[in-house]
Amino acid sequence: MKQISRRELLAYTAVGIAGSIAATSLAGCAGTAKLADTSSDDKPVKTEVPTDGVYVTRALGHESWIYVSTTLRDGAIAACQVVRNSETIGVGNYACARIPAAIVQHQSVNVPNVRGCSISSNAIKAAVTEAIELAGYNIEDFSEEITREKTGDKVEETCDVVVVGGGTAGLIAAARLAEHGAQVTVVEKRDIPGGSMAMTYGGIISAGSRRQNAYDVTGEYSATPTGNLDMKMEALRGELLPGNEDSDLSFCRVMYSEAGPMADWLSDVGVGFRTMGTFEGATSIANGLSFAPGMYMGGVGYTMMFLAERIEKFPNAKILYATTVTELIKDETGEIAGVKATGENGSEYTIRARAVCLTGGGFAKNEEMVEKYYPAHAGQFFNCASASTGEVIQMGLDAGGVLDVFGDGELPAYLSSKGLVELAFAGMTSPGLFVNTHGVDLGSCVSHSNTAEVKLDDANGDRFFLVFDSTAAETTRKNLLLGFDTYNCLFEREEAVHYESVAEAAEKLDLPELQAQIDENNAYALSGEPDRFGRTMRPYIETRDGIWCVEVTPTFYLTTDGLRIDEDCHLLTEGNEIIPHLYAAGDTAGSIEKKDGLKYSYGFDSASTFGYHMAEVIARELSL
Ligand SMILES: Cc1cc2nc3c(=O)[nH]c(=O)nc-3n(C[C@H](O)[C@H](O)[C@H](O)COP(=O)(O)OP(=O)(O)OC[C@H]3O[C@@H](n4cnc5c(N)ncnc54)[C@H](O)[C@@H]3O)c2cc1C
């Protein structure tokens, strides 16, 4: 993920300060608070002599502006708080809580970032820096470098199961194993849990779940492939890639069989769900149940935080944060017997366990591995969790495992804005057109699993645009059908740009065909005839209020090659022998669909259901 430097962030910092926020801050510090002068040209004025008060400044975070209130009093940072943010739930909110507290505690803006949310951390520090400077204090007095305390402890412990990586698969497996009574230790290298989980859309297949059965009064839904396991398997059979016709789809069968019980379990322990897309006119991709509250970059984040907290409520389970597993250890017979790990605080852990789960995610952030296994993608940017560095896969290989390399070298791409806001659902939130650099309509751009189908090449140019009208701008800001407001940040980030007319957009963006494409689109919208992509329900693009354009690019976000496992998550050797005590799930084990001879579809579903399944298998094998 692109790191925004402090200098860049400072360039974004406050010009105008929202009146309501300023008033709140003032009220919170009655009598003593002073605000930066926002009169006249709306720009805060730097005071010449230190002036105590409450300063509300802002800096651009991962999603949008983070507003921070900093109280300066008697030469000290008396208080600091994030007063408004739209950061990713389950990622940026950790920085919003922890960084201001650390700044006050240490009286320094130079505190360590929360690992896993550096962009939000840096933004908060930049906003506080600006507040200090506006107040007329010397920033040097608040810049002492604070490093993490080093303890250097040597810790030896024994448990039933050690889980390497607390992301989607790891958290679900650990939460389930804790309930089975296992002594579980999750080792997570970042300061926060979740890996890729909070970044995910998170609709899960729910075939066979009690919730679905309760919903399906007439039995109609259970008679569709989405709601019926056998029909789903039959449908998948039709999607097998050439050369895989004899696949028994055994991995997908596990995924779809465990999805229902997993959905019921999550529901039983308190994860909220919302039912989506089951009414007329709703989008077909959203069939089924979805984590709630919220949707993309919201619902799953809440679920993730809930699971992480739940694990630690069990006396027999814990998560070691900021601790990196460095190697697997073997016993005197040469069998896997645990892990070694190093804490950010210098602690050295030796954790012996009866089972080791490899759930360290994929390797999209490991340039060497990408170059080796996906040469066509060497050097490309992956918009994924920074922790996807592949070392856990390497540990599996060192233990005798083998990588399933699917050999097609192809990776799923989805859409991002120029500023790397994920736009996989823009086709649904923002009725309009995707046009290439010439302004030519590109069709729907995304397939059923939201993978982008646009290639940047000579014909399309090196970027393309999502174009929509003012009504669609409102549904982009807040899409009531999907309960979704994530893309509101496009407007706050000024990545959605308004042009007074199509002609102005065409000229400024060099899209000569734009007007003709909009006219053609509108003709199809009125006639209902299929357009050249076969689409019959086109949105009418009303241009009297001008037009909105967002620059878009296809972006890669994960790797699909992974460690070879059997259907019960045991790690396998080249000769398909089980490596005792060693299990893997999620991106570490690669795409479940590809193992079955299909195209990649649902990383989240495979990581979660196989995490769940792995826990059930281990509980059985360890007689828990
Ligand atoms: C932006 C984005 C959008 C996505 N959207 C979708 C979607 O809409 N639908 C869908 O089905 N899938 C989606 N996916 C894919 C899906 O999120 C992943 O396939 C899935 O979450 C992977 O889960 P995992 O448990 O394998 O890995 P992760 O969730 O990445 O977890 C791995 C964990 O291991 C930790 N770790 C790594 N190495 C070590 C080590 N040495 N020691 C300790 N800990 C370690 C990491 O810090 C991390 O927390 C998306 C992914 C991304 C990045």
The ligand as an ORCA input file, in Angstrom:
! r2SCAN-3c Opt
* xyz 0 1
  C      -8.512     -4.761     -0.467
  C      -9.025     -6.167     -0.456
  C     -10.349     -6.414     -0.802
  C     -10.831     -7.718     -0.808
  N     -12.131     -7.943     -1.155
  C     -12.624     -9.204     -1.148
  C     -13.994     -9.449     -1.468
  O     -14.765     -8.531     -1.729
  N     -14.441    -10.742     -1.444
  C     -13.619    -11.787     -1.133
  O     -14.073    -12.936     -1.122
  N     -12.315    -11.575     -0.823
  C     -11.804    -10.321     -0.821
  N     -10.491    -10.101     -0.500
  C      -9.641    -11.275     -0.195
  C      -9.780    -11.704      1.247
  O      -9.810    -10.577      2.091
  C      -8.582    -12.565      1.618
  O      -8.507    -13.647      0.721
  C      -8.695    -13.140      3.027
  O      -9.101    -12.164      3.956
  C      -7.354    -13.722      3.438
  O      -7.405    -14.140      4.769
  P      -6.126    -14.823      5.430
  O      -6.506    -15.191      6.820
  O      -5.604    -15.872      4.556
  O      -5.003    -13.695      5.444
  P      -5.001    -12.287      6.153
  O      -6.375    -11.870      6.531
  O      -4.219    -11.385      5.299
  O      -4.237    -12.546      7.519
  C      -2.898    -12.914      7.591
  C      -2.379    -12.463      8.945
  O      -1.132    -13.078      9.215
  C      -0.276    -12.128      9.818
  N       1.110    -12.574      9.611
  C       1.772    -12.692      8.431
  N       3.021    -13.153      8.648
  C       3.144    -13.342      9.987
  C       4.196    -13.799     10.826
  N       5.393    -14.152     10.338
  N       3.983    -13.857     12.158
  C       2.794    -13.485     12.690
  N       1.761    -13.035     11.941
  C       1.937    -12.975     10.608
  C      -0.633    -10.836      9.111
  O      -0.227     -9.715      9.839
  C      -2.143    -10.959      9.005
  O      -2.796    -10.421     10.126
  C      -9.976     -8.802     -0.461
  C      -8.651     -8.556     -0.096
  C      -8.169     -7.249     -0.096
  C      -6.728     -7.011      0.290
*
